[in-house]
């Protein structure tokens, strides 16, 4: 009887990096809400906008925008900078491009 156990090699397969998978899951969760998706679509049309401008264009209160922007920022989808008392928001285009590019590989 011949023992083939030591000649057997596991079949290699690629496992996505866990951190990358978790990051994409956060992005898709953030985009799963229709209001947040409208915010992202609005920001895709411009370089940056203030929170009050976005809220007005999307048709929500500033308080509700603040709630949604926090979730989008935590996922890395938007970036925020403060000038005086005004916060300006911009789409993190590189993150989204990389996220969607991994789906087509």
DAJO-V928774 format. One record per backbone hydrogen bond with DSSP energy under -1.0 kcal/mol. NH is the residue of the N-H (numbers start at 1). CO is the residue of the C=O. E is the energy in kcal/mol with one decimal. If there is no record, write none. Layout:
BEGIN
nh=NH co=CO e=E
nh=NH co=CO e=E
END
This chain:
BEGIN
nh=21 co=17 e=-2.2
nh=22 co=18 e=-2.8
nh=23 co=19 e=-2.3
nh=24 co=20 e=-2.3
nh=25 co=21 e=-2.2
nh=26 co=22 e=-2.0
nh=27 co=23 e=-2.1
nh=28 co=24 e=-2.8
nh=29 co=25 e=-2.3
nh=30 co=26 e=-2.3
nh=31 co=27 e=-2.0
nh=37 co=33 e=-2.5
nh=38 co=34 e=-2.1
nh=39 co=35 e=-2.1
nh=40 co=36 e=-2.4
nh=41 co=37 e=-2.6
nh=42 co=38 e=-2.3
nh=43 co=39 e=-2.5
nh=44 co=40 e=-1.7
nh=45 co=42 e=-1.2
nh=46 co=43 e=-1.2
nh=49 co=89 e=-2.1
nh=51 co=87 e=-1.5
nh=54 co=50 e=-2.3
nh=55 co=51 e=-2.6
nh=56 co=52 e=-2.1
nh=57 co=53 e=-2.4
nh=58 co=54 e=-2.6
nh=59 co=55 e=-1.6
nh=60 co=55 e=-2.3
nh=65 co=61 e=-2.2
nh=66 co=62 e=-2.5
nh=67 co=63 e=-1.7
nh=68 co=64 e=-2.3
nh=69 co=65 e=-3.3
nh=70 co=66 e=-1.8
nh=71 co=67 e=-1.4
nh=72 co=68 e=-2.3
nh=73 co=69 e=-2.6
nh=74 co=70 e=-2.3
nh=75 co=71 e=-1.4
nh=77 co=72 e=-2.1
nh=79 co=90 e=-3.0
nh=81 co=88 e=-2.4
nh=83 co=86 e=-3.1
nh=86 co=83 e=-1.9
nh=88 co=81 e=-3.4
nh=89 co=49 e=-3.3
nh=90 co=79 e=-2.5
nh=92 co=77 e=-3.3
nh=93 co=91 e=-1.7
nh=96 co=92 e=-1.8
nh=97 co=93 e=-2.8
nh=98 co=94 e=-2.5
nh=99 co=95 e=-2.4
nh=100 co=96 e=-2.6
nh=101 co=97 e=-2.1
nh=102 co=98 e=-1.6
END
